[in-house]
Amino acid sequence: MLQNSKPDALNSSHFELIDAMTDEVVITDAAGVIVAVNTAWKMFCEENGGDAQCHYVGANYFDICNTAVMGSVVQAKDVLRGLRTTLKTGTPYAGEYPCDGPRVRRWFQLNANRMVVGKTPYLLMQHRNVTTRRIAHDDIEKAHVQAETFAALVATTGEAILTYDLEGRIISWNPAAERLYGYTEQEALGQSVEILYPEDAPKGILEYRDEIIAGGLRQFDALRIAKDGSERHVVISCTPIRTLSGDIVSISNIHHDVTATRHAEAARDLVAREAIHRGKNMLALVTAMQRQTAASANSLEEFNKAFGDRIQALARSTDLLVEGDWSAADLNALVRAQLEPFLQGATAAVTVSGPPVELSPQALQLLGMALHELATNSTKYGALKEGQGAIDCHWSKNANEGLHFVWAETGISVDPAARQKKGFGSKVLSVLAPSMVDGTAETIVDATSLTWSVTIPAAHLALPAE
């Protein structure tokens, strides 16, 4: 039943009305003193260690807001400010705030309305538990961030990646797979993955599938046949793809081409170990990226665009490493390769300068990721969008400090709101790229320019710094 201090201006009809509400309801006077609570409020107090005797009737709700721990002082002040505004103007207030217990997380939606009885103003507040919705929202946000991470990592791979359903039909086929086997995506999709098998293959796709699902097969060497009939020796890394409920719906493969190394007998064992190591790392990245992209993409078109752009960026970096036998690649070539797709039709002035530098594979791939994100951001917000600014990429090196690389955009109009967005690209620039090469990075933004710089230790240069 309703509990109240029976102020003269309120009558039993008011009390009966709020007591019929399923939300936790309180009424305060203009000073914030609680004058009435309903049964739902009373039950919540008793079940959660609150005031089980008076149920806070007579306490000052505004004082409680001032002293409550609500996740942050700012939130508490915002709630109190909104309630006072409602009392003063009559404008309804709606907001959400955390109300955690000792062992449980809770979120409540607060709706407040001014209620004038006679000439006396009161504040009627409904509290609704929205914990389930808030937790679901937080999970979606986390999935989105993970999806962005996944998309960026997949975008930097040059390995052949394909996925097939449980019947062995190909359902995804990346450009690297097309280069490796000669089949276009249109030719490969819907075909059995056995189009790649030699006639005397030791196993069929269904046997491989069963071993992978059972957990008995993760990497293996195989001979595969390209469209033109030529042989491809590959190391295949594989993993089942699961739905949120845990059901396996497809199999993901990474095919690493080791044909040339298989023909080099002296280096066979070393190259095989390196290929397996790269396959493991790439499999972990691609599996995570695929899940995250699928979780956050709003459409197949959005997924294909984000995933494809980043895959191509990694492919450009990887192509340079392949040309250098996976030992090193030229920094100038990397910058020009990563910028080339963005400069077609662009009118912004772009300069690239610096001494000859050979980067290690890890440094080259990570700097390639960073350049892709910088160029992508520039097409959205900077010089490559506006066409009137300038981009200057320059670097220097010495034996002690290693490489210092700078990307500088000038003559642009920086949108503060857009620049404050913290997506995966921002993490690549500020955290991932520098941390993976034991370096440091800095981003400086003002109204007309953006500068990103990174320092890479000499240990990550393939040749000694001059």
Steps between C-alpha positions, in 0.01 A plus 500: 500500500599866458708669767491879539524791738147612397567862398181704500509583128497134394202271542429129484432503126857610433635226723279233345613602152874467562454187709350331195819564301747212459800735484659618825336841561572778748346844547703786643409853596666803345793469741566140397361339816337163425134517604366179345622171353314213338505127571753426224745750653444352846568145375819609326627662821430188703653261246817700439616608844333842502294675767257218579315693772421844358600427138670841490176694560613825660846476347614759247529349150717789383746437782510133403592603145781715634650219707418192290771315308350485149794407284628859498443830676402649164208258463371579849518873433322459166211312664462760773517786250230334288269450798531861610427617145186285490378653827567849373373480141276195489710346223511120552839350576619163370837341555684183589744438783691208656387368837735211576459271797782321684487204261290616206506763227178695452380783278180698552299728275372804690195693375398807701194722458379803693163450665317810630226437757318819579788742489750260648761348264620143542744282311379154392786266407476155339800264521514214250764226498660498152805292586439234234473756222807692615714189523385399151589848373845480659555160341409641158747785547776256593415283199523804275848587627608139457358498149699810408812331636425187300441695178828691531706189568346301214557799273875460542538135397628379167432133567235309305189480718192297416198371687278205412173368639453159659441343158832633375357777279714816487319800652785755519811547286743789540724664235808318628321169435427619147868579448609167644261273310389704199125471564310828529261545789204452265648174371580365847186583698259208519757251372625211711838572654604171338551689171843568652575136584727276290346178370693290752419718803532291820171631643177656380358823636244328724773301674704817556185672627431232760858511631495879528166505683622227737802716584753255362623716212625859512791521252618267227707495183319431175545492125240704315438563129453846346259580219776465239590153632821604676575369847492705818665373816317667787483499877133515597383638833138428580238565765123452534280813502228500764179697553432678829318189618808287432379321185768438237384638163816515286876445486758778454828427321822690448713363216864603520687432176828316564555376145835675448634395837396139445718505189798627701612187682768663711257749658196272518484444876564863594246638255237246610537608863470865407194433287326312782579780743363764264198282433421472871528873554301584191230247586452657843474848346268402218271295723463788747456758225235297321291462816530866592420631153194275474381618841522872419426530127155635421495341156692262277607798291647676805683183605646443153616861470673528839644148487612526138671839534707388795586165342629685195708730721671201663540336161692804372739480795532123466577527128805712586614239752454221247721689255764524772482129593323593826822651634448874445330761282556864407315769701464735203336222297267423791380861531437532128326161478263582788420851371454408134135379525400821679670743260306414185315819414623678814609864471676535834877557489684189622875480565705198607863538607765334712821296486503135387364278777443124500236394755462162668181306408323584827583872483400513133160335554412714802608825334300390195191463721558849643540656153176336386309643799656847452411506130148372570447772762637760259241404237227542762616809688825640362701604198392213274137596559530875467757500221652829612739389772833323489647175631869474581651159585863522607742307718850500641722239663813466709686223678377591848136601462407284202228625264283808554204508258257793463163534322394867489175639353470878471249745356200295609187570702493266797156403629557456878206262535624277220860504623391400851347173380705214642468206264740224413701731274580718800618195694724395213667842496527560874550152645536205263758628250746649754464222758569217257837654404592625849464856377312817589234693309345844528198665336462879497178657367397863476244692295694480170748215531565146615840347571569137588853386576655174610849408616614144421815366672798411282450132586198497268696634204625222275819690423713694753395864533752748358 
